[in-house]
Amino acid sequence: MSSRSCSICYGEAFGAAPEFYAFMRTLETYKALGDNATLMIRSDSDFFRYLEKID
């Protein structure tokens, strides 16, 4: 997929579901940190609450 196609796709996703788009971009950022990264997440963050729900 070309860079332009990705931009169009992200733009459509943002328009359709802005909260989901923001969540997915956050996950992509965390993934880009790599396997040996330590991430400090506030306990009142949406991402932390999401991880708490996973069983």
N, C-alpha and C positions, 0 to 999 in steps of 0.2 A: 504494500500500500504506500502510495507516495505521501510526502509531507503535506501536500495540498489536500489530498483525500482525508488524511487524518484531521486536519484543521476543520474541514467541512463536517466530518463525523462528530468531532468534539463540539462544534457549534450547534449541531442539531441536538445532541444529547443535552447540552446545557439548556437549550430552549425548552426541551420536553420535560426534563427533570433536573432542575438546578442543584437540588440537595444531593441527589444520587451522583451527579457529575462531580461535585466537589468531593464527595466521599471517595469515589474511584480515583480521582487525581491524588488525593492524600495517600491512598494505598499504593499507588504507583511510586510516589515519592519515597515512602517507607521501604518499598522493595528495592529501589535504586541505592539505598544506603549500603546494601551488601549483607552478607551472612555474619560478619564479625562486628557489626555495629551494635552499640547499646543505645536504646531509645528510652528517654525519660518522658513519660506521658502523665499528664495531670489526671488525677482520679475523677475530676469533674468534666473531662473532655468527652465528646461524643464517641471518639474511637475507643477509649477505655471502657465506656459503658457497653459498646458493641462487643468488645472482647469478653467482658464479664458474662454476657448472655450465651456465649458459645459453650456448649457442654462437651 
